[in-house]
């Protein structure tokens, strides 16, 4: 941010009071080189941004305290903070060796460095082979990256529950759910949960996020002709208390057929399985005629 100090403009770092210390923890499984270079880059950033020397010292001290809270040793922080950048960087080109970081990355780097002389001596005319390669790492696939997509397109629904089981609302026994679903899943059967513990079983051929938005809109507009909205309005529940979970779906039928009818059958089965008809649940009625005709 820009400050006006006695008619002189100075630049300082803006820190929101609600910001949390999200620096990489020193004990996490990450390359040692990354954990060593992070304080160096952050200290350098402070020096580049803060123009006032006195205020710069304060910001460096604050940054140091943040690293200490995340488990970084004081010796490393002092070493990186006092380290002067070379005026002229080494201009020799180094070939980056990019791989996903694993427990074997250190051994792979040792093997490559040990045999790099074969390239250096075998092809002396290539300048890039005269220096050891630059080991660079990219994020590998994690459980979170496999279960969560970074971009679902459009606004995401936050009240979704990602589980592989659903509990019977009255008996409490777990029921296993098959499949993996996101906010963009279609032809799904879902449940809406209220704070009272009641469930509503529904189905949609569209993306589940669009159907949940309709439920929320009905609650805000107090449309008591709809089962979910009527219950939330009568009990004084807020939209933010709505929770939903996808429990089943109908994939594309290989041999053709009425996919919508199969979806209605699954909805009826889940209504019966979870006993969500009034007064034990929020479902009022469902049409069996359209299923079996």
C-alpha positions in Angstrom: 0.0 0.0 0.0 1.1 3.6 -0.6 1.4 6.0 2.4 1.7 9.8 2.5 4.4 10.6 5.0 5.0 14.3 5.4 4.3 14.9 1.7 6.4 12.0 0.6 5.0 8.8 -0.8 6.2 5.6 0.7 5.3 1.9 0.0 4.5 -0.6 2.7 3.1 -4.1 2.9 -0.7 -4.2 3.6 -1.7 -7.1 6.0 -5.3 -7.7 6.7 -6.2 -8.3 10.3 -8.1 -11.5 9.4 -5.1 -13.0 7.4 -3.7 -16.3 8.8 -0.2 -17.5 8.8 -0.2 -19.8 5.7 3.5 -20.1 5.2 4.7 -23.6 4.3 5.4 -25.5 7.6 9.0 -26.7 8.0 7.9 -30.2 9.0 5.9 -30.9 5.9 7.1 -33.3 3.2 8.5 -30.9 0.7 12.0 -30.6 -0.9 14.6 -29.2 1.5 15.7 -26.7 -1.2 12.1 -25.3 -1.2 12.0 -24.9 2.5 15.4 -23.2 2.5 14.7 -20.9 -0.3 11.2 -19.8 0.9 12.6 -17.5 3.7 15.1 -16.0 1.3 12.4 -15.1 -1.3 10.1 -13.7 1.4 12.8 -11.5 3.0 13.8 -10.3 -0.5 10.2 -9.4 -1.3 9.9 -7.4 1.9 13.1 -5.5 1.0 11.8 -4.8 -2.5 8.4 -3.6 -1.4 9.0 -1.5 1.8 10.7 1.7 0.8 11.3 3.1 4.4 14.4 1.6 6.0 13.1 1.8 9.5 9.7 0.3 8.6 11.5 -2.3 6.5 13.3 -3.6 9.6 10.0 -4.0 11.4 8.5 -5.9 8.5 11.5 -8.2 8.3 11.1 -8.9 12.0 7.4 -9.7 11.6 8.2 -12.0 8.7 10.8 -13.8 10.8 8.3 -14.3 13.6 5.9 -15.9 11.1 8.5 -18.3 10.0 9.4 -19.2 13.6 5.7 -20.0 14.2 5.9 -22.4 11.3 8.8 -24.4 12.7 11.7 -22.8 10.8 15.0 -22.7 12.8 16.4 -19.3 13.8 19.8 -20.2 12.3 18.3 -20.7 8.9 16.3 -17.5 9.0 19.3 -15.4 10.1 21.4 -16.9 7.4 18.9 -16.2 4.7 18.1 -12.7 6.0 21.7 -11.6 6.1 22.6 -13.2 2.8 23.5 -10.7 0.2 22.4 -11.2 -3.3 25.2 -11.3 -5.8 25.3 -8.3 -8.1 25.8 -10.4 -11.2 24.0 -13.7 -11.5 25.7 -16.6 -13.1 24.6 -16.5 -16.7 25.6 -20.0 -17.5 22.6 -21.9 -18.8 21.5 -24.9 -16.7 19.1 -27.5 -18.0 16.1 -27.8 -15.7 15.2 -31.4 -14.8 11.6 -31.2 -13.8 9.9 -34.1 -12.0 7.2 -34.8 -9.4 8.6 -34.7 -5.9 8.5 -38.1 -4.2 10.5 -39.9 -1.5 12.9 -41.0 -4.3 13.6 -37.6 -5.7 16.8 -37.2 -3.7 18.2 -40.5 -4.9 17.3 -39.7 -8.5 19.1 -36.4 -8.3 22.2 -38.1 -6.9 22.2 -40.6 -9.8 21.8 -37.9 -12.4 24.6 -35.8 -10.9 26.9 -38.8 -10.6 26.7 -39.7 -14.3 26.4 -36.1 -15.7 30.0 -36.2 -16.6 29.1 -38.6 -19.5 27.3 -35.7 -21.2 29.8 -33.1 -20.2 32.8 -35.0 -21.5 31.0 -36.7 -24.4 29.5 -33.6 -25.9 31.9 -30.7 -24.8 30.5 -28.4 -27.5 27.1 -28.1 -25.7 27.5 -25.3 -23.2 24.4 -26.4 -21.1 26.1 -29.7 -20.4 29.0 -28.1 -18.7 27.1 -27.4 -15.5 25.0 -29.8 -13.4 21.2 -29.7 -14.2 18.9 -27.6 -12.1 16.6 -29.9 -10.1 13.1 -28.6 -10.2 9.9 -30.2 -8.8 6.3 -29.8 -9.5 3.4 -30.9 -7.3 2.5 -34.5 -7.5 -1.0 -35.9 -7.4 -2.4 -35.9 -3.9 -5.6 -37.3 -2.4 -7.0 -33.8 -2.4 -6.2 -33.2 -6.1 -7.9 -36.4 -7.0 -11.1 -35.8 -5.1 -11.4 -32.0 -5.7 -11.3 -30.2 -9.0 -9.8 -26.7 -8.9 -12.3 -25.4 -11.5 -15.9 -26.6 -11.6 -17.0 -23.7 -13.8 -19.3 -21.0 -12.5 -20.1 -20.5 -8.8 -19.5 -23.5 -6.6 -22.0 -24.9 -4.0 -20.2 -24.9 -0.6 -22.8 -27.0 1.3 -22.0 -30.3 -0.4 -20.9 -33.3 1.6 -18.3 -35.6 0.2 -18.7 -39.1 1.8 -18.9 -42.7 0.7 -21.6 -43.5 3.1 -25.0 -42.1 4.1 -26.5 -42.8 7.5 -30.1 -43.9 7.9 -31.9 -41.0 9.6 -33.9 -43.2 12.0 -31.8 -46.4 12.4 -28.4 -44.9 12.2 -26.9 -47.7 10.2 -24.4 -46.7 7.4 -25.3 -47.3 3.8 -22.4 -47.5 1.3 -22.5 -45.1 -1.7 -20.8 -46.0 -4.9 -19.3 -43.6 -7.4 -17.6 -40.2 -7.3 -19.6 -37.0 -7.8 -19.0 -33.3 -8.2 -21.1 -30.2 -8.4 -21.4 -30.7 -12.2 -22.7 -34.3 -12.0 -26.0 -35.0 -13.8 -28.7 -37.6 -13.6 -28.2 -38.0 -9.9 -30.2 -38.8 -6.8 -29.4 -36.6 -3.9 -30.5 -35.9 -0.3 -31.0 -32.6 1.4 -30.3 -32.5 5.1 -31.8 -30.0 7.6 -30.5 -29.2 11.1 -33.5 -31.2 12.5 -32.1 -34.4 11.1 -34.8 -34.9 8.5 -33.9 -35.9 4.9 -35.3 -35.1 1.6 -34.6 -37.4 -1.4 -34.7 -35.8 -4.8 -33.4 -36.3 -8.4 -32.3 -34.1 -11.2 -31.2 -34.6 -14.8 -29.3 -31.3 -14.7 -26.1 -30.4 -12.8 -26.6 -30.9 -9.1 -25.4 -27.4 -8.3 -28.2 -25.9 -10.4 -30.9 -27.9 -8.5 -29.5 -27.0 -5.1 -29.6 -23.3 -6.1 -33.3 -23.7 -6.8 -33.8 -25.2 -3.3 -32.0 -22.2 -1.8 -33.9 -19.7 -3.9 -37.2 -21.3 -2.8 -36.1 -21.0 0.8 -35.2 -17.3 0.4 -38.5 -16.6 -1.4 -40.4 -18.7 1.2 -42.1 -20.9 -1.3 -44.1 -23.1 1.1 -45.6 -25.1 -1.7 -42.2 -26.9 -2.0 -41.3 -29.5 0.7 -37.8 -28.4 1.5 -38.5 -24.7 1.5 -41.7 -25.1 3.6 -39.8 -27.0 6.3 -36.9 -24.6 6.4 -39.3 -21.6 6.6 -41.5 -23.2 9.3 -38.6 -24.2 11.5 -36.7 -20.9 11.0 -33.6 -22.6 9.3 -31.3 -20.4 7.2 -30.1 -21.2 3.7 -26.6 -21.6 5.0 -27.8 -24.5 7.1 -28.8 -26.6 4.1 -26.6 -29.6 3.4 -26.8 -31.9 0.5 -25.2 -35.1 -0.7 -25.3 -37.0 -4.0 -26.0 -40.7 -3.2 -26.6 -42.3 -6.6 -26.7 -41.7 -10.3 -27.8 -43.2 -13.6 -24.9 -43.4 -16.1 -25.5 -43.5 -19.9 -27.3 -46.7 -20.8 -25.2 -48.8 -23.1 -28.1 -50.5 -24.8 -30.3 -47.4 -24.9 -33.5 -47.0 -22.8 -35.2 -44.3 -20.8 -32.5 -42.9 -18.6 -35.1 -40.5 -16.9 -37.3 -43.5 -15.9 -34.3 -45.3 -14.4 -33.5 -42.2 -12.4 -37.1 -42.0 -11.1 -36.9 -45.7 -10.0 -33.7 -45.0 -8.1 -35.3 -42.0 -6.4 -38.3 -44.1 -5.3 -35.9 -46.8 -4.0 -33.9 -44.4 -1.9 -37.1 -42.7 -0.6 -38.2 -46.2 0.6 -34.7 -47.2 1.8 -34.2 -44.0 3.9 -37.9 -43.7 4.9 -38.1 -40.1 4.0 -41.8 -39.8 3.4 -43.7 -37.6 5.8 -43.9 -37.6 8.8 -40.5 -39.3 9.1 -38.9 -37.2 6.3 -39.5 -34.2 4.1 -40.8 -36.1 1.0 -44.5 -35.5 0.5 -45.2 -37.7 -2.5 -43.8 -39.3 -5.6 -45.4 -40.6 -8.7 -45.1 -44.3 -9.3 -47.3 -44.3 -12.3 -44.7 -42.6 -14.5 -42.2 -45.2 -13.5 -44.1 -48.4 -14.2 -46.3 -47.5 -17.1 
